[in-house]
Amino acid sequence: MNKYTRELTTLVAAPAAIWIIGWANRYVFDAAVALIATLALYEFLVLGERKGYRIPKTLCIAVMLFIIAAFILEPISVEMGVFVTLLVLPASYVFTSHELDEALPSSAIAVMATLYVGMLGGSLIRLRQDFPQEGAHLVFFLLLVVWLGDAGAYYVGKNFGNRRLSPRISPKKSVEGLIGGVFASTVAAIVIHYTFFPKFPLIHAAIAGAVLALAGVVGDLAESMWKRSAAVKDSGTLIPGHGGFLDRFDSIFYTTPLLYVYWVLIQNGFTTLRIMSA
């Protein structure tokens, strides 16, 4: 594979992403998130299958899309999406011929993966839709801060990394890379404030940049932990140079609720934690 594949893929995908986030109809954005979530969940469930467990992938994806729909359609509550997950997926194992000694781990993987991708992917939709004036800016802020932080961590760690951050889970991640990633994210957040998002107060933009960088590393390590458990390097190969959709969006899914909460706190003077309420 060309050593610049990672960068070329970004250059090709970036214009489409910018249009979908900033200018496309809201339902185009919703459909894009639903597609990304579907592919990410499929890759997640395949990790479970690689461990030798039988997972009802089609049913899990259908339930996950119901959760996504609950974030979009007012008549469906998100709580209903959670209830459907907790009721339908375990029940599917009751009426199949799975080995009983596999029932607990396989059903747990199915439920956890479906809720993980569905709830966090749905949060990305609400981040854009719940704030009519700032939603697109918040999504741009999230993607740029997290992905530029990831790029900073990658290049700093590659060239200067010596101390391993979590050798048990991800031997290539380094403390130096983490520092580089936090610095890159913070600088990106400050630049965003001064360029196209002045409504994000400078001090809060800087804080959010650092927090999202740190949280993004945790989300990435969590996915690395699951991949290592399944003895695979990447969750998929659909994005050249970046692995799979779960590889590319694990940090985004993990950090979306944090940015949502932080923005709600800023908007309400840090007096409420009521988020994503009807």
Secondary structure, DSSP 8 states (H G I E B T S, - for coil): --TTHHHHHHHHHHHHHHHHHHTS-HHHHHHHHHHHHHHHHHHHHHHHHHTT----HHHHHHHHHHHHHHHH-TTS-HHHHHHHHHHHHHHHHHTS---HHHHHHHHHHHHHHHHHHHHHHHHHHHHHHS-TTTHHHHHHHHHHHHHHHHHHHHHHHHHH--SEEETTTEEEEEHHHHHHHHHHHHHHHHHHHHHT-TTS-HHHHHHHHHHHHHHHHHHHHHHHHHHHHTT-S-S-SSBTTTB-HHHHHHHHHHHHHHHHHHHHHHHTTT-----S--
